[in-house]
Amino acid sequence: MKNLTLSAAVIVTALFAASAARAQDVAAGETSFHKCMACHSIGEGAKNKVGPELNGLDGRHSGSAPDYSYSDANKNSGITWTKDQFLEYIKDPKAKIPGTKMAFAGIKNEKEANDLWGYISQFDKDGKKK
């Protein structure tokens, strides 16, 4: 019985620690998103700017945000945004989608890119947090 109780306590502690770490990553991602805010918006009421709004990015087809004028390269890239696609793209957008209009040098730091995805991917298509 002691082993069962101890095992349950370890699992609960691990889940709590993982949840806390995820919250810290999302907070770091929100800070990183400040680099994106000149061109992109996210959350309730987000509008297209120089770049498209990013609500519901996880699972969205590239070049499909309503009322945004994408480059042909972006519209025809065939990308469906997932964590892996985003992480590859954000390192060097012009290398991932040659001909994209996105003028951004990229985020090379893997942890920062992961944190950024954690922040962006929490928003559904209506800008509400999942």
N, C-alpha and C positions, 0 to 999 in steps of 0.2 A: 504494500500500500504506500509505503514511503517513497518507493521508486516511481510509482505512478504519479504521486503528487509532485515529486521533484521534476519529473519529465514534463508535466503540464506547466509547471512554473517556468521551466527553461523555454518551452515553446512560446508561452505568453510574453516572456521577456524578449525573445528573439523577434517576435512579431511587432512588439512595441518599438524596439530599436530600429527595425526595418522601416516602420512607418515614420519614425522621427527622422531617419536619414533621408527618406523620400521627401519629406517636407522641407528639409534643409536644401536639397537639390532643387526643388521647385522654386524656393526663395532665391537661390543663386541664379537660376534660369531667368527669373523675373528681372533680376539686376542686369543680367547679360542682355535681355531683350531691349534694354535702353539703347543699345547700339542699333537696333532695328527700327526704333520708333520714328525716326526721321522719314521713313518710307512706308512702314507697315503699321497697322493697328490691329488690336485683338480685344475681345471681350464684348459685352453688351454694347450695342450702339457703334461698333467698329465700322469704319467706312474705308473704301479704297483711297489710297493716297498716291504717291509716286509708284508704290508697289501695291499689290492687292491686300485686302484684309485677310487675316490668317485664321479666322474661326473655322473649326472643323477640318483643319489641315490633315489630320490623321485619317487616311482612307480616301482623301479627295484626289481626283485626277488633276494633274498639272494643267494649268491653263484654263481652269473652269470656274474661277470666282466670278459671280455675276457682275456685269457692268464694268469689267476691267479689260483694258486693251493690252492683251499679251502679245509678245513677239511670236512669230510663227514657230520659232525654235522651241519655245516653251509649250505652245499649244500642241505641237506635234511630237513632243518628247516621249509620249507613251508612259510617263511616270505616274504611278499611283503612290502618293506620299505615305510612307511608313517610316519608322524610326531609322532603319538602315538606309533607305533612300535619302532621307533628310541629312543624316550624318555624313554621307558621302558628298551630298550637294553643298552643305554649308562650309565644308573645308575649302572648296574652290568652285563657286557657282558656274563660272565660265568654262571650266573644264568638264563639269558634269553635263551642262546644257550649252554647248557652243552656240553663240548667237543670241543668248539671253540678254534682256535689257538690264538685268540686275547688275549694277555697278557696285560690287561689294567684294573686298579682298578675301573674305571668308574668315572662319574661326577655325584655327588649326588645333587648338587645345581640345583634346578629346573629352575631358571632364566638363569643360565649359559647354561644348556642343551637346553633350548628353543632358546637362542641366537645362539648357535652352529647350531641347526637345521635351523634357519633362514639363516645362512651363507651357509651351505652345500646345502640346497634345492634350492638355487637360480641358481645353475649350471645345464645346460642341459647335455645330454649325450656326447656332443662334447666339453664340458668345457666352453661354452659361458654362460654368465649371461642371464637369461630369461628376 
